[in-house]
């Protein structure tokens, strides 16, 4: 995968696809993240949203352009690392307690999806249609934090942030 806007687009789309479609085992039941959060419905979008017009709960995936594109030579291969953010905005429950529990569960579930994760990078059309596999990416590391409320919108109350480093190995 070349370092271009197109390459970043397909990496971002593939990361979102992985988060939406990877099976997640909780107890003895396996469902996707979207199936676990069907009511209220979880939205997964790219880039930071407008907090005044957001549906809750929502996770937003975006490339963190600071520290972007570290390269390491490994024989005839190049390891590229891409820092991503996953912003979480919880809510939609009828009480503060429900929304806090939702945030805790979502942090736990996303952490489970990121632990030792490797996923397929697909080619994507500009219209968002998934194409054939073109590579793979691995979650190199991640951290998360609960963010304090800084504004007055409902979306600002129960936020969290994952900082994730994705790695791709490409032949020269």
MOVENNOR-V837278 format. One record per residue. N is the residue number from 1. RES is the residue in one letter. NEAR is the number of other ideal C-beta (glycine too) atoms within 12 Angstrom. D_CENTER is the distance of its C-alpha to the mean C-alpha in Angstrom with 2 decimals. Layout:
# MOVENNOR-V837278
N;RES;NEAR;D_CENTER
N;RES;NEAR;D_CENTER
This chain:
# MOVENNOR-V837278
1;X;32;19.23
2;X;20;20.88
3;X;21;19.54
4;X;12;19.88
5;X;14;18.16
6;X;18;18.24
7;X;27;16.68
8;X;32;13.78
9;X;27;13.49
10;X;35;13.49
11;X;44;11.04
12;X;35;8.42
13;X;36;9.69
14;X;39;9.75
15;X;47;6.22
16;X;35;5.61
17;X;30;8.92
18;X;35;8.35
19;X;41;6.06
20;X;29;8.82
21;X;22;11.67
22;X;30;11.80
23;X;19;14.67
24;X;30;14.44
25;X;15;17.91
26;X;18;19.08
27;X;8;22.79
28;X;6;24.30
29;X;11;22.15
30;X;14;19.33
31;X;20;17.11
32;X;23;13.67
33;X;36;11.26
34;X;27;12.57
35;X;19;16.03
36;X;30;15.87
37;X;32;15.00
38;X;14;17.50
39;X;14;19.72
40;X;22;18.75
41;X;18;16.32
42;X;34;12.55
43;X;30;11.27
44;X;35;7.88
45;X;27;8.77
46;X;30;8.61
47;X;23;10.25
48;X;22;11.72
49;X;26;13.83
50;X;16;17.53
51;X;24;17.89
52;X;13;21.27
53;X;14;20.21
54;X;28;16.96
55;X;23;16.92
56;X;32;15.91
57;X;42;13.73
58;X;36;10.78
59;X;45;7.13
60;X;34;6.81
61;X;38;4.76
62;X;30;7.74
63;X;32;9.82
64;X;26;11.95
65;X;14;15.27
66;X;13;17.13
67;X;14;17.82
68;X;21;16.44
69;X;25;18.07
70;X;19;19.87
71;X;18;22.11
72;X;16;23.97
73;X;14;26.72
74;X;15;27.11
75;X;11;30.23
76;X;10;29.73
77;X;16;25.94
78;X;21;23.55
79;X;24;20.41
80;X;33;18.03
81;X;28;15.30
82;X;38;12.54
83;X;30;11.08
84;X;40;7.67
85;X;34;6.98
86;X;44;4.77
87;X;37;7.98
88;X;45;9.25
89;X;41;12.59
90;X;40;14.65
91;X;34;18.00
92;X;27;20.03
93;X;23;22.13
94;X;12;25.81
95;X;13;26.06
96;X;16;24.49
97;X;13;24.59
98;X;21;22.57
99;X;29;19.86
100;X;21;19.87
101;X;19;19.75
102;X;34;16.83
103;X;36;14.88
104;X;20;16.14
105;X;26;15.31
106;X;41;11.70
107;X;30;11.31
108;X;22;13.33
109;X;35;11.61
110;X;39;8.06
111;X;26;10.28
112;X;24;12.16
113;X;35;9.54
114;X;34;8.82
115;X;20;12.62
116;X;13;14.40
117;X;27;11.90
118;X;22;13.02
119;X;29;12.12
120;X;27;14.16
121;X;37;13.85
122;X;28;15.64
123;X;23;17.76
124;X;28;16.94
125;X;14;19.71
126;X;12;19.63
127;X;9;19.80
128;X;18;16.49
129;X;13;18.44
130;X;21;17.18
131;X;18;19.81
132;X;14;20.79
133;X;17;19.03
134;X;22;19.45
135;X;26;18.03
136;X;22;15.50
137;X;37;12.97
138;X;28;12.75
139;X;33;10.69
140;X;26;13.60
141;X;20;12.86
142;X;29;10.87
143;X;21;12.30
144;X;28;11.76
145;X;17;14.27
146;X;21;15.56
147;X;24;16.56
148;X;12;20.13
149;X;22;21.24
150;X;11;22.47
151;X;16;23.30
152;X;10;24.97
153;X;19;22.53
154;X;24;21.37
155;X;34;17.69
156;X;25;18.56
157;X;31;19.90
158;X;34;17.14
159;X;39;14.22
160;X;37;11.98
161;X;27;9.95
162;X;37;8.01
163;X;27;9.27
164;X;38;8.19
165;X;30;10.75
166;X;44;10.55
167;X;34;14.12
168;X;37;16.08
169;X;25;19.77
170;X;27;21.97
171;X;15;25.70
172;X;13;27.89
